Amino acid sequence: MKKLIHHIKKRLLSGFLIMIPLYVTYKIIMFLLSTIDKLFAKRINEFIQQYFENSEAIPGIGIILAILLIYTIGMLGSSVIIKKAIRIGENLLTKIPLIKPIYSSVKQLVDALSMSSATSFRQAVYVEYPKKDVFVLGFLTNEFNDESGKDYLSVFVPTTPNPTSGFLLFYPRADVIPAGITVDEAFKAIMSGAIVFDGNVPMVKNPLPKKKKNLLDELN
């Protein structure tokens, strides 16, 4: 009987943990879709009803218009002339005291998380921090050379459970150890406090090998 109760409790807890992220994701998506639809649909439906007296509100018209608007902006953003105009606009925004820190922070965060950005995280790695034999999970972002030609790698070490903040550390290449997991898996491990983690803690240091070409270009 105790085994049966334990089995039921375990399965209920497992189902509960599976349902929570699904439910939260559903509610967030529905809230966003509803907000976008109301934002764009109000004026359009008013315009339609102004010229067609017996017409009814079109459900979902706001979402369709929002998608078309975003797509149009994306198409325009690929134009050389529009890109120059965007740069000019960004320069103007960064000169406004109150707007500059907000816009710059959001822009840097989007660039860091964008897979098409040059600042994307290239590989999950381990480094010793804050002391010897204590390892943290981080992301390789770039490589540099000092005046003597010695190789250094920049590693972003995010905090748990909020990976948008963290530390930027610089290590000699020999001190940076490949984690053996993907960037997505590393993010899951960090956000869950390693509850969701399929990797291995480094027992022996196997540093990233020195490459003749740029390391970051060969990681992908």
Secondary structure, DSSP 4 states (H G I P E B T S, - for coil): -HHHHHHHHHHHHHHHHHHHHHHHHHHHHHHHHHHHHHHHHHHHHHHHHHH-TT----TTHHHHHHHHHHHHHHHHHTSHHHHHHHHHHHHHHTTSTTHHHHHHHHHHHHHHH-TTSTT---EEEEEE-SSTT-EEEEEEEEEEE-TT--EEEEEEEE-SS-TTSEEEEEEEGGG-EE-SS-HHHHHHHHHTTTSS------SS--PPPP-SS-HHHHH-
